[in-house]
Amino acid sequence: MNPSDSSPSKRELLPYQIVMGVVGASIGGIVAVLGDLRDELEFTEAEIGVVVTAGFAAAFVAQIWLARYADQGYGRIMAIAGVSISSAGLFVMVFADPVWLWFLARAAVGFGGGLVMPGLRRAATVLDPDRVGENLGRLIIGEVGGFLVGPMVAAVFVETLGIRAPFLAFAIGLIVFLPFVWRLPPDRGANDATGRWSFDLLKIRRLQGALLVIAGYFSLIGGWESVMPVLFKDRGGGSLYTGITFTLLGLPILFLSTYAGRLADRVGPPKVAVIGTGAVSLWMIFFGFIPGLILPVILLTTFGVFDAFGFTAAQVAVSRAVPEERQAAALGLMGAVEVLGAALTALPAAVLYQNHGGEVAWAALGTFSLLTVLLGAARFRGTQPAHTGSAAH
């Protein structure tokens, strides 16, 4: 493929990448300070798990309930509302002390993110039916790029201005960014005028396989968000170390996701998705036995390479499983499964870590993730894509 052939797509995707990056940065910034937050406010690991779960659960509700409206042409309005709600939640975090208020604030940020993402992902999938994987990979660059910058920015604010400063900075940043969101171009895909709910899509076996792979992958994300910052804090690393770790984890995704999308377009997303996510799940079973601070970070960076291929290809598999006019509905289901998978494991992982240590927590998490990915692989067998792009497999 001539790189110049995709330059119009790159230009048209840029605004969506930027919005995805800004939202990802605010969420990533919260993750980086959870270990310090536990010590500052004297929360338990289980309470941190509850706060994390609130964000995932609220994003689940937003995506499963409202994503279908992006198929009807309301993606930009949803992005405006989502950014505004996320900013409000971050403002609450500046002053919140009791765990129930943190629960509500994190839920607001999660709900806002759940409103933003389906429409942006739909815009990427309908831009060019033959390059769904490549364009989704480019969108992931924006999402992961923001998630990489957010922890580092948050860590700098914590070290210089205190634990509350990052939330104020991100809240103000989102408000300042609203005029840009208001001017997002509409996507150019076919709309669904029926107003159908998303649940009828769950009858599609190929979509079932893709969603199971996504669920397996994000069950790991839930554990990473609720346990990793606390684990590093217990081993002598603070918010800055956690921020660096998540940056190193995401860097391979940032550099490889576009290539991963092209590979999925060429050889078929199910194969790439299962191999990539399955490899990470397998390694995570043994993660708790890795001592110290340096070796776990090196291993996580290696995970990032497999993440780039597995996560990107799984998104392509979701898109290819349904017609163009149902893209946001399917991708909303995907987003709901992402946060549901993470929510279901965030609190149990935190409790396992608190009561039994990292070895048991990561072994249980990795085993659950691997079994879920393998079940998804079984559902892929014998299915064909519904998407009409000539590169689909």
C-alpha positions as a LaTeX table, in Angstrom:
\begin{tabular}{lrrr}
\hline
Residue & $x$ (\AA) & $y$ (\AA) & $z$ (\AA) \\
\hline
Met1 & 0.00 & 0.00 & 0.00 \\
Asn2 & 1.31 & 3.42 & $-0.89$ \\
Pro3 & 1.37 & 5.55 & 2.29 \\
Ser4 & 0.16 & 8.56 & 0.35 \\
Asp5 & $-3.05$ & 6.68 & $-0.44$ \\
Ser6 & $-4.15$ & 6.96 & 3.17 \\
Ser7 & $-3.26$ & 10.63 & 3.70 \\
Pro8 & $-6.85$ & 11.90 & 3.24 \\
Ser9 & $-7.98$ & 9.41 & 5.88 \\
Lys10 & $-5.22$ & 10.60 & 8.19 \\
Arg11 & $-6.33$ & 14.22 & 7.85 \\
Glu12 & $-10.01$ & 13.42 & 8.33 \\
Leu13 & $-9.32$ & 11.27 & 11.38 \\
Leu14 & $-7.13$ & 13.84 & 13.13 \\
Pro15 & $-9.93$ & 15.74 & 14.93 \\
Tyr16 & $-11.35$ & 12.50 & 16.29 \\
Gln17 & $-7.89$ & 11.38 & 17.40 \\
Ile18 & $-7.40$ & 14.63 & 19.30 \\
Val19 & $-10.71$ & 14.34 & 21.16 \\
Met20 & $-9.99$ & 10.72 & 22.01 \\
Gly21 & $-6.57$ & 11.76 & 23.30 \\
Val22 & $-7.88$ & 14.49 & 25.58 \\
Val23 & $-10.48$ & 12.19 & 27.14 \\
Gly24 & $-7.91$ & 9.40 & 27.50 \\
Ala25 & $-5.47$ & 11.75 & 29.22 \\
Ser26 & $-7.98$ & 12.67 & 31.94 \\
Ile27 & $-8.77$ & 9.01 & 32.63 \\
Gly28 & $-5.12$ & 7.99 & 32.60 \\
Gly29 & $-4.28$ & 10.81 & 35.01 \\
Ile30 & $-6.68$ & 9.39 & 37.58 \\
Val31 & $-5.05$ & 5.95 & 37.37 \\
Ala32 & $-1.58$ & 7.31 & 38.07 \\
Val33 & $-2.47$ & 8.86 & 41.43 \\
Leu34 & $-4.56$ & 6.06 & 42.95 \\
Gly35 & $-1.69$ & 4.75 & 45.07 \\
Asp36 & $-0.99$ & 8.19 & 46.56 \\
Leu37 & $-4.71$ & 8.81 & 46.92 \\
Arg38 & $-5.06$ & 5.66 & 49.03 \\
Asp39 & $-2.39$ & 6.91 & 51.44 \\
Glu40 & $-3.54$ & 10.55 & 51.48 \\
Leu41 & $-7.20$ & 9.79 & 52.25 \\
Glu42 & $-6.54$ & 6.50 & 54.10 \\
Phe43 & $-8.64$ & 4.41 & 51.74 \\
Thr44 & $-8.33$ & 0.63 & 51.76 \\
Glu45 & $-7.43$ & $-1.36$ & 48.65 \\
Ala46 & $-11.04$ & $-2.51$ & 48.49 \\
Glu47 & $-12.31$ & 1.10 & 48.57 \\
Ile48 & $-9.94$ & 1.97 & 45.73 \\
Gly49 & $-11.40$ & $-0.99$ & 43.86 \\
Val50 & $-14.92$ & 0.34 & 44.45 \\
Val51 & $-13.96$ & 3.77 & 43.07 \\
Val52 & $-12.37$ & 2.20 & 39.99 \\
Thr53 & $-15.40$ & $-0.04$ & 39.48 \\
Ala54 & $-17.72$ & 2.99 & 39.58 \\
Gly55 & $-16.00$ & 4.49 & 36.54 \\
Phe56 & $-16.19$ & 1.28 & 34.56 \\
Ala57 & $-19.82$ & 0.63 & 35.51 \\
Ala58 & $-20.96$ & 4.13 & 34.53 \\
Ala59 & $-19.17$ & 3.89 & 31.17 \\
Phe60 & $-20.92$ & 0.55 & 30.63 \\
Val61 & $-24.34$ & 2.12 & 31.18 \\
Ala62 & $-23.58$ & 5.01 & 28.81 \\
Gln63 & $-22.36$ & 2.81 & 25.98 \\
Ile64 & $-24.97$ & 0.09 & 26.14 \\
Trp65 & $-27.83$ & 2.58 & 26.55 \\
Leu66 & $-26.83$ & 5.49 & 24.32 \\
Ala67 & $-24.27$ & 4.32 & 21.71 \\
Arg68 & $-27.02$ & 3.58 & 19.16 \\
Tyr69 & $-27.77$ & 7.31 & 18.89 \\
Ala70 & $-24.40$ & 7.84 & 17.22 \\
Asp71 & $-25.71$ & 5.62 & 14.37 \\
Gln72 & $-28.55$ & 8.14 & 14.03 \\
Gly73 & $-26.23$ & 11.14 & 13.57 \\
Tyr74 & $-25.84$ & 12.39 & 17.16 \\
Gly75 & $-22.17$ & 11.49 & 17.66 \\
Arg76 & $-20.97$ & 15.08 & 17.94 \\
Ile77 & $-23.67$ & 16.04 & 20.47 \\
Met78 & $-22.76$ & 12.97 & 22.53 \\
Ala79 & $-19.09$ & 14.00 & 22.49 \\
Ile80 & $-19.95$ & 17.51 & 23.74 \\
Ala81 & $-22.09$ & 16.12 & 26.56 \\
Gly82 & $-19.49$ & 13.51 & 27.46 \\
Val83 & $-16.63$ & 16.00 & 27.73 \\
Ser84 & $-18.78$ & 18.32 & 29.88 \\
Ile85 & $-19.84$ & 15.56 & 32.28 \\
Ser86 & $-16.26$ & 14.29 & 32.61 \\
Ser87 & $-15.08$ & 17.79 & 33.46 \\
Ala88 & $-17.73$ & 18.10 & 36.17 \\
Gly89 & $-16.63$ & 14.81 & 37.71 \\
Leu90 & $-13.01$ & 15.95 & 37.77 \\
Phe91 & $-13.99$ & 19.22 & 39.48 \\
Val92 & $-15.68$ & 17.19 & 42.23 \\
Met93 & $-12.45$ & 15.23 & 42.76 \\
Val94 & $-10.66$ & 18.47 & 43.62 \\
Phe95 & $-12.73$ & 18.74 & 46.83 \\
Ala96 & $-13.94$ & 15.18 & 47.52 \\
Asp97 & $-12.94$ & 13.42 & 50.74 \\
Pro98 & $-15.40$ & 10.58 & 51.56 \\
Val99 & $-15.23$ & 7.46 & 49.42 \\
Trp100 & $-18.89$ & 7.78 & 48.34 \\
Leu101 & $-18.16$ & 11.17 & 46.76 \\
Trp102 & $-15.16$ & 9.72 & 44.95 \\
Phe103 & $-17.45$ & 6.94 & 43.79 \\
Leu104 & $-19.85$ & 9.48 & 42.24 \\
Ala105 & $-17.09$ & 11.60 & 40.73 \\
Arg106 & $-15.36$ & 8.63 & 39.11 \\
Ala107 & $-18.75$ & 7.45 & 37.83 \\
Ala108 & $-19.29$ & 10.85 & 36.17 \\
Val109 & $-15.91$ & 10.67 & 34.41 \\
Gly110 & $-16.68$ & 7.14 & 33.26 \\
Phe111 & $-20.16$ & 8.05 & 32.00 \\
Gly112 & $-18.73$ & 10.99 & 30.08 \\
Gly113 & $-16.11$ & 8.83 & 28.41 \\
Gly114 & $-18.80$ & 6.29 & 27.54 \\
Leu115 & $-20.73$ & 8.99 & 25.70 \\
Val116 & $-17.73$ & 10.17 & 23.68 \\
Met117 & $-16.21$ & 6.94 & 22.36 \\
Pro118 & $-18.91$ & 5.18 & 20.27 \\
Gly119 & $-19.37$ & 8.08 & 17.87 \\
Leu120 & $-15.63$ & 8.61 & 17.43 \\
Arg121 & $-15.03$ & 4.93 & 16.75 \\
Arg122 & $-17.93$ & 4.81 & 14.30 \\
Ala123 & $-16.44$ & 7.77 & 12.40 \\
Ala124 & $-13.20$ & 5.81 & 11.98 \\
Thr125 & $-14.88$ & 2.61 & 10.76 \\
Val126 & $-17.10$ & 4.25 & 8.12 \\
Leu127 & $-14.37$ & 6.47 & 6.70 \\
Asp128 & $-13.04$ & 3.76 & 4.35 \\
Pro129 & $-14.56$ & 0.24 & 4.39 \\
Asp130 & $-11.32$ & $-1.25$ & 3.01 \\
Arg131 & $-9.17$ & 0.29 & 5.76 \\
Val132 & $-11.22$ & $-0.25$ & 8.88 \\
Gly133 & $-8.29$ & $-1.77$ & 10.73 \\
Glu134 & $-5.82$ & 0.91 & 9.69 \\
Asn135 & $-8.18$ & 3.75 & 10.64 \\
Leu136 & $-9.14$ & 2.19 & 13.97 \\
Gly137 & $-5.42$ & 1.77 & 14.61 \\
Arg138 & $-4.92$ & 5.48 & 14.00 \\
Leu139 & $-7.75$ & 6.31 & 16.38 \\
Ile140 & $-6.13$ & 4.11 & 19.01 \\
Ile141 & $-2.99$ & 6.25 & 18.64 \\
Gly142 & $-5.04$ & 9.21 & 19.87 \\
Glu143 & $-6.62$ & 7.24 & 22.69 \\
Val144 & $-3.42$ & 5.63 & 23.91 \\
Gly145 & $-1.38$ & 8.77 & 23.34 \\
Gly146 & $-3.67$ & 10.63 & 25.71 \\
Phe147 & $-3.55$ & 7.80 & 28.21 \\
Leu148 & 0.26 & 7.97 & 28.11 \\
Val149 & 0.47 & 11.72 & 28.57 \\
Gly150 & $-2.16$ & 11.83 & 31.32 \\
Pro151 & $-0.28$ & 9.80 & 33.97 \\
Met152 & 2.92 & 11.74 & 33.42 \\
Val153 & 1.17 & 15.11 & 33.65 \\
Ala154 & $-0.71$ & 13.98 & 36.75 \\
Ala155 & 2.49 & 12.73 & 38.39 \\
Val156 & 4.24 & 16.07 & 37.81 \\
Phe157 & 1.30 & 17.95 & 39.34 \\
Val158 & 1.24 & 15.62 & 42.36 \\
Glu159 & 4.95 & 16.04 & 42.99 \\
Thr160 & 4.86 & 19.84 & 42.66 \\
Leu161 & 1.38 & 21.00 & 43.72 \\
Gly162 & $-0.21$ & 18.14 & 45.63 \\
Ile163 & $-2.67$ & 15.29 & 45.17 \\
Arg164 & $-5.62$ & 17.50 & 44.12 \\
Ala165 & $-3.85$ & 19.53 & 41.44 \\
Pro166 & $-4.11$ & 17.04 & 38.54 \\
Phe167 & $-7.90$ & 16.86 & 38.79 \\
Leu168 & $-8.23$ & 20.63 & 38.62 \\
Ala169 & $-5.84$ & 20.81 & 35.67 \\
Phe170 & $-7.66$ & 18.14 & 33.67 \\
Ala171 & $-11.08$ & 19.61 & 34.49 \\
Ile172 & $-10.03$ & 23.03 & 33.22 \\
Gly173 & $-8.37$ & 21.46 & 30.18 \\
Leu174 & $-11.58$ & 19.69 & 29.16 \\
Ile175 & $-13.62$ & 22.89 & 29.48 \\
Val176 & $-11.11$ & 24.84 & 27.39 \\
Phe177 & $-11.27$ & 22.08 & 24.77 \\
Leu178 & $-15.08$ & 22.14 & 24.39 \\
Pro179 & $-15.17$ & 24.60 & 21.44 \\
Phe180 & $-13.00$ & 22.18 & 19.44 \\
Val181 & $-15.37$ & 19.31 & 20.22 \\
Trp182 & $-18.29$ & 21.48 & 19.09 \\
Arg183 & $-16.71$ & 21.77 & 15.64 \\
Leu184 & $-16.08$ & 18.06 & 15.08 \\
Pro185 & $-17.03$ & 17.08 & 11.49 \\
Pro186 & $-19.92$ & 14.61 & 11.14 \\
Asp187 & $-19.06$ & 11.09 & 10.00 \\
Arg188 & $-20.08$ & 10.21 & 6.46 \\
Gly189 & $-21.42$ & 6.68 & 6.91 \\
Ala190 & $-24.93$ & 5.35 & 6.43 \\
Asn191 & $-27.26$ & 6.07 & 9.35 \\
Asp192 & $-29.67$ & 3.71 & 11.05 \\
Ala193 & $-33.11$ & 5.30 & 11.02 \\
Thr194 & $-34.84$ & 2.49 & 12.93 \\
Gly195 & $-33.73$ & 3.50 & 16.43 \\
Arg196 & $-33.09$ & $-0.14$ & 17.31 \\
Trp197 & $-31.41$ & $-1.12$ & 20.55 \\
Ser198 & $-28.03$ & $-2.81$ & 20.30 \\
Phe199 & $-28.99$ & $-6.13$ & 21.85 \\
Asp200 & $-30.24$ & $-7.76$ & 18.63 \\
Leu201 & $-26.63$ & $-7.72$ & 17.41 \\
Leu202 & $-25.68$ & $-10.19$ & 20.12 \\
Lys203 & $-27.24$ & $-12.94$ & 18.02 \\
Ile204 & $-24.30$ & $-12.65$ & 15.59 \\
Arg205 & $-21.84$ & $-15.40$ & 16.47 \\
Arg206 & $-18.83$ & $-13.59$ & 15.00 \\
Leu207 & $-19.63$ & $-10.57$ & 17.16 \\
Gln208 & $-19.92$ & $-12.84$ & 20.19 \\
Gly209 & $-16.38$ & $-14.08$ & 19.54 \\
Ala210 & $-14.98$ & $-10.56$ & 19.21 \\
Leu211 & $-16.74$ & $-9.38$ & 22.38 \\
Leu212 & $-15.43$ & $-12.35$ & 24.37 \\
Val213 & $-11.86$ & $-11.54$ & 23.31 \\
Ile214 & $-12.43$ & $-7.91$ & 24.32 \\
Ala215 & $-13.86$ & $-9.03$ & 27.68 \\
Gly216 & $-10.85$ & $-11.23$ & 28.35 \\
Tyr217 & $-8.43$ & $-8.43$ & 27.55 \\
Phe218 & $-10.23$ & $-5.84$ & 29.66 \\
Ser219 & $-10.51$ & $-8.15$ & 32.63 \\
Leu220 & $-6.75$ & $-7.58$ & 32.81 \\
Ile221 & $-7.22$ & $-3.81$ & 32.52 \\
Gly222 & $-9.47$ & $-3.81$ & 35.60 \\
Gly223 & $-6.75$ & $-5.49$ & 37.63 \\
Trp224 & $-4.06$ & $-3.21$ & 36.26 \\
Glu225 & $-5.97$ & $-0.08$ & 37.24 \\
Ser226 & $-6.98$ & $-1.17$ & 40.74 \\
Val227 & $-3.90$ & $-3.18$ & 41.79 \\
Met228 & $-0.89$ & $-1.94$ & 39.81 \\
Pro229 & $-0.63$ & 1.55 & 41.40 \\
Val230 & $-1.01$ & 0.05 & 44.88 \\
Leu231 & 1.51 & $-2.73$ & 44.15 \\
Phe232 & 4.11 & $-0.24$ & 42.96 \\
Lys233 & 3.44 & 1.99 & 45.98 \\
Asp234 & 3.93 & $-0.97$ & 48.32 \\
Arg235 & 7.25 & $-1.78$ & 46.61 \\
Gly236 & 8.55 & 1.76 & 47.02 \\
Gly237 & 7.34 & 3.44 & 43.83 \\
Gly238 & 5.05 & 6.51 & 43.87 \\
Ser239 & 2.76 & 8.18 & 41.37 \\
Leu240 & 5.69 & 9.21 & 39.18 \\
Tyr241 & 6.87 & 5.61 & 38.91 \\
Thr242 & 3.33 & 4.44 & 38.13 \\
Gly243 & 3.03 & 7.11 & 35.46 \\
Ile244 & 6.31 & 6.02 & 33.84 \\
Thr245 & 5.19 & 2.39 & 33.94 \\
Phe246 & 1.89 & 3.03 & 32.19 \\
Thr247 & 3.73 & 5.15 & 29.63 \\
Leu248 & 6.12 & 2.30 & 28.85 \\
Leu249 & 3.19 & $-0.12$ & 28.64 \\
Gly250 & 1.42 & 2.07 & 26.11 \\
Leu251 & 4.36 & 3.11 & 23.92 \\
Pro252 & 4.36 & $-0.07$ & 21.77 \\
Ile253 & 0.61 & 0.39 & 21.24 \\
Leu254 & 1.22 & 3.95 & 20.12 \\
Phe255 & 3.80 & 2.94 & 17.53 \\
Leu256 & 2.37 & $-0.38$ & 16.34 \\
Ser257 & $-1.43$ & $-0.02$ & 16.32 \\
Thr258 & $-1.66$ & 1.31 & 12.75 \\
Tyr259 & 0.47 & $-1.56$ & 11.47 \\
Ala260 & $-1.58$ & $-3.95$ & 13.61 \\
Gly261 & $-4.75$ & $-2.66$ & 11.97 \\
Arg262 & $-3.29$ & $-3.17$ & 8.50 \\
Leu263 & $-2.27$ & $-6.70$ & 9.44 \\
Ala264 & $-5.80$ & $-7.40$ & 10.70 \\
Asp265 & $-7.23$ & $-6.07$ & 7.42 \\
Arg266 & $-4.89$ & $-8.35$ & 5.48 \\
Val267 & $-4.91$ & $-11.69$ & 7.35 \\
Gly268 & $-8.16$ & $-11.41$ & 9.27 \\
Pro269 & $-8.82$ & $-9.79$ & 12.68 \\
Pro270 & $-9.84$ & $-12.94$ & 14.62 \\
Lys271 & $-6.44$ & $-14.58$ & 14.24 \\
Val272 & $-4.47$ & $-11.46$ & 15.23 \\
Ala273 & $-6.83$ & $-10.66$ & 18.12 \\
Val274 & $-6.69$ & $-14.13$ & 19.69 \\
Ile275 & $-2.91$ & $-14.50$ & 19.43 \\
Gly276 & $-2.19$ & $-11.01$ & 20.78 \\
Thr277 & $-4.59$ & $-11.01$ & 23.72 \\
Gly278 & $-4.00$ & $-14.67$ & 24.52 \\
Ala279 & $-0.26$ & $-14.10$ & 24.86 \\
Val280 & $-0.76$ & $-11.26$ & 27.34 \\
Ser281 & $-3.25$ & $-13.31$ & 29.38 \\
Leu282 & $-0.85$ & $-16.24$ & 29.57 \\
Trp283 & 2.03 & $-14.12$ & 30.78 \\
Met284 & $-0.09$ & $-12.35$ & 33.39 \\
Ile285 & $-0.65$ & $-15.65$ & 35.20 \\
Phe286 & 3.00 & $-15.49$ & 36.28 \\
Phe287 & 3.26 & $-11.71$ & 36.73 \\
Gly288 & 2.87 & $-11.75$ & 40.52 \\
Phe289 & 5.97 & $-13.89$ & 40.90 \\
Ile290 & 8.19 & $-11.24$ & 39.27 \\
Pro291 & 10.04 & $-9.45$ & 42.12 \\
Gly292 & 10.99 & $-5.81$ & 42.57 \\
Leu293 & 10.09 & $-2.83$ & 40.43 \\
Ile294 & 12.31 & $-3.00$ & 37.34 \\
Leu295 & 11.55 & $-6.49$ & 36.03 \\
Pro296 & 7.74 & $-6.05$ & 36.15 \\
Val297 & 8.04 & $-2.84$ & 34.14 \\
Ile298 & 10.21 & $-4.55$ & 31.51 \\
Leu299 & 7.64 & $-7.33$ & 31.24 \\
Leu300 & 4.76 & $-4.84$ & 30.93 \\
Thr301 & 6.56 & $-3.11$ & 28.07 \\
Thr302 & 6.71 & $-6.48$ & 26.29 \\
Phe303 & 2.98 & $-6.89$ & 26.94 \\
Gly304 & 2.43 & $-3.62$ & 25.13 \\
Val305 & 3.65 & $-5.14$ & 21.86 \\
Phe306 & 1.07 & $-7.92$ & 22.05 \\
Asp307 & $-1.57$ & $-5.42$ & 23.22 \\
Ala308 & $-1.07$ & $-3.35$ & 20.09 \\
Phe309 & $-1.95$ & $-6.29$ & 17.86 \\
Gly310 & $-4.59$ & $-7.97$ & 20.02 \\
Phe311 & $-6.60$ & $-4.91$ & 21.05 \\
Thr312 & $-6.56$ & $-3.28$ & 17.60 \\
Ala313 & $-7.54$ & $-6.47$ & 15.81 \\
Ala314 & $-10.35$ & $-7.16$ & 18.29 \\
Gln315 & $-11.87$ & $-3.76$ & 17.48 \\
Val316 & $-11.62$ & $-4.54$ & 13.76 \\
Ala317 & $-13.35$ & $-7.88$ & 14.36 \\
Val318 & $-16.25$ & $-6.08$ & 16.05 \\
Ser319 & $-16.58$ & $-3.63$ & 13.16 \\
Arg320 & $-16.40$ & $-6.32$ & 10.47 \\
Ala321 & $-19.09$ & $-8.38$ & 12.20 \\
Val322 & $-21.94$ & $-5.89$ & 11.53 \\
Pro323 & $-23.21$ & $-3.67$ & 8.65 \\
Glu324 & $-22.08$ & $-0.07$ & 8.26 \\
Glu325 & $-25.27$ & 1.46 & 9.66 \\
Arg326 & $-24.89$ & $-0.48$ & 12.93 \\
Gln327 & $-21.26$ & 0.42 & 13.62 \\
Ala328 & $-21.83$ & 2.62 & 16.68 \\
Ala329 & $-24.26$ & 0.13 & 18.17 \\
Ala330 & $-21.72$ & $-2.69$ & 17.84 \\
Leu331 & $-18.82$ & $-0.53$ & 19.01 \\
Gly332 & $-20.97$ & 0.66 & 21.91 \\
Leu333 & $-21.51$ & $-2.97$ & 22.85 \\
Met334 & $-17.75$ & $-3.38$ & 22.60 \\
Gly335 & $-17.19$ & $-0.39$ & 24.87 \\
Ala336 & $-19.75$ & $-1.74$ & 27.32 \\
Val337 & $-17.99$ & $-5.11$ & 27.33 \\
Glu338 & $-14.65$ & $-3.34$ & 27.85 \\
Val339 & $-15.79$ & $-1.58$ & 30.98 \\
Leu340 & $-17.89$ & $-4.53$ & 32.18 \\
Gly341 & $-14.89$ & $-6.84$ & 31.89 \\
Ala342 & $-12.76$ & $-4.35$ & 33.79 \\
Ala343 & $-15.45$ & $-3.62$ & 36.39 \\
Leu344 & $-16.02$ & $-7.30$ & 37.15 \\
Thr345 & $-12.35$ & $-7.82$ & 37.96 \\
Ala346 & $-11.24$ & $-4.49$ & 39.48 \\
Leu347 & $-12.73$ & $-5.07$ & 42.92 \\
Pro348 & $-12.03$ & $-8.85$ & 43.16 \\
Ala349 & $-8.42$ & $-8.23$ & 42.08 \\
Ala350 & $-8.02$ & $-5.54$ & 44.74 \\
Val351 & $-9.51$ & $-7.82$ & 47.41 \\
Leu352 & $-7.31$ & $-10.76$ & 46.35 \\
Tyr353 & $-4.25$ & $-8.53$ & 46.45 \\
Gln354 & $-5.18$ & $-7.16$ & 49.88 \\
Asn355 & $-5.81$ & $-10.58$ & 51.41 \\
His356 & $-3.53$ & $-12.97$ & 49.49 \\
Gly357 & $-0.88$ & $-10.91$ & 47.74 \\
Gly358 & 0.15 & $-10.35$ & 44.14 \\
Glu359 & 0.91 & $-13.96$ & 43.25 \\
Val360 & $-2.66$ & $-15.13$ & 43.83 \\
Ala361 & $-4.26$ & $-11.97$ & 42.41 \\
Trp362 & $-2.41$ & $-12.06$ & 39.08 \\
Ala363 & $-2.63$ & $-15.84$ & 38.67 \\
Ala364 & $-6.40$ & $-15.73$ & 39.09 \\
Leu365 & $-6.76$ & $-12.72$ & 36.81 \\
Gly366 & $-4.57$ & $-14.13$ & 34.06 \\
Thr367 & $-6.32$ & $-17.51$ & 34.11 \\
Phe368 & $-9.77$ & $-15.92$ & 33.87 \\
Ser369 & $-8.62$ & $-13.70$ & 31.00 \\
Leu370 & $-7.04$ & $-16.58$ & 29.05 \\
Leu371 & $-10.11$ & $-18.80$ & 29.35 \\
Thr372 & $-12.35$ & $-15.98$ & 28.14 \\
Val373 & $-10.13$ & $-15.30$ & 25.11 \\
Leu374 & $-10.10$ & $-19.01$ & 24.20 \\
Leu375 & $-13.90$ & $-19.10$ & 24.41 \\
Gly376 & $-13.98$ & $-16.17$ & 22.00 \\
Ala377 & $-11.69$ & $-18.04$ & 19.62 \\
Ala378 & $-14.15$ & $-20.95$ & 19.64 \\
Arg379 & $-17.06$ & $-18.64$ & 18.72 \\
Phe380 & $-15.12$ & $-17.22$ & 15.76 \\
Arg381 & $-14.87$ & $-20.62$ & 14.08 \\
Gly382 & $-16.94$ & $-21.01$ & 10.89 \\
Thr383 & $-18.13$ & $-17.38$ & 10.76 \\
Gln384 & $-17.83$ & $-14.75$ & 8.02 \\
Pro385 & $-17.67$ & $-10.93$ & 8.25 \\
Ala386 & $-20.72$ & $-8.80$ & 7.46 \\
His387 & $-18.76$ & $-5.64$ & 6.65 \\
Thr388 & $-18.51$ & $-5.07$ & 2.90 \\
Gly389 & $-14.91$ & $-3.85$ & 2.62 \\
Ser390 & $-12.93$ & $-5.82$ & 0.08 \\
Ala391 & $-10.17$ & $-6.40$ & 2.64 \\
Ala392 & $-12.46$ & $-8.09$ & 5.14 \\
His393 & $-11.73$ & $-11.66$ & 6.23 \\
\hline
\end{tabular}
